[in-house]
Amino acid sequence: MNKPLTLNSPPEVGATLQRLRLARGLTLEDLSRIAGVSKSMLSQIEREKANPTIAITWRLANALGVDISELLSSEVRVTETIRVVDAHETPTLPGTHAGYSLRILGPMDLAGKYEWYELTLAPGGELTSQAHDPGTSEHLTVINGTVEVEVGAEKKKVRHGGTARYPADQNHSIRNHGKTEAKALLVVVHR
């Protein structure tokens, strides 16, 4: 005998999104900046006035550091003591045109305070940044290869194992003039 089909109601993504956002101390504006989703769209989603596309859901899950399934679930998960983020879950900012990639290693709820990245520079690759907010500094530790750091008119080489500390509230660049890939850890501290 066939049972009649029953349709479950769709997940309340808005309530879950708001709970996760508030648990991380993020404003709508913070999450909008981190996820690249407009503040008005986030507000509509949280009020259940709009349903996010799969692409937006994926960006929100990455920004909040959760699996998509957690964002689509109305169950409240117990916070894990140790949360492991697998490599495929780590958001990456590709700068393919400039020969770099930045893996976002820090949790999104600290963005705008402390941020840390794994920077990979192809031979000839360059990461150039406009001046950040006043008082911002960067700390770059080279894991392999050699890079050149330029801040204002000053340039310095940083070799394997070395760390450069510099003001990031002025235009600055990190370049790989070598013939092999360079890799570094980059910590940004906002004041």
Phi, psi and omega in degrees: 000132180277137176272145177291145178286137174241135180263129175282154176286152180295157180295148178273078184300321183301313181295319179293317179301313181296318179298313180294319180297313181292325179297335180263003178070029182260140172275169175301321180296318178301310183294323178301313181295316184290317186271343183073032178240136185299149180299320180294322178295317178300317180299316179296320179295314182296330179270008181059030177265347179214148175256130181286149173288169177299319181298316179293319179300318179298315181295321179293317179299315178298317181296327181269354179071035179232164173287152176305322182300326179290323179291328180273355181263142177266358178287141176271117181274145175287135180294131180282144176292317177241119178251118179261128177256114180291158183306320182290345178269350183281118180296142180232134176259104182278130173245052187308318181297334181253002176078031177222163167219144179238116174268127182277105184269332182282154178290145185297333182288349176261357179303137183091351175241292177229133178225141174222145189223158165256118181258126175243126179243123174289162174306128183082358181287156184209135172248111180248132182234142171287165179300134175275184180302152179306137178089353180288139176231159176233150180228115186243119178247122183278125180269319172207150184089193178223138177233163174246130177252131178237126176230119184061234181264358184263139178231140176218144174274142176233120183263170177319125178087347180276157178233133174251133176240129186205157177289134180251013177267022170220162182304139183209155182220151174233125185232150173246102178271358183283179181261357178235163179299143175244146180226141182211158170261132182238122178247128179249125180245118179265139178261000000 
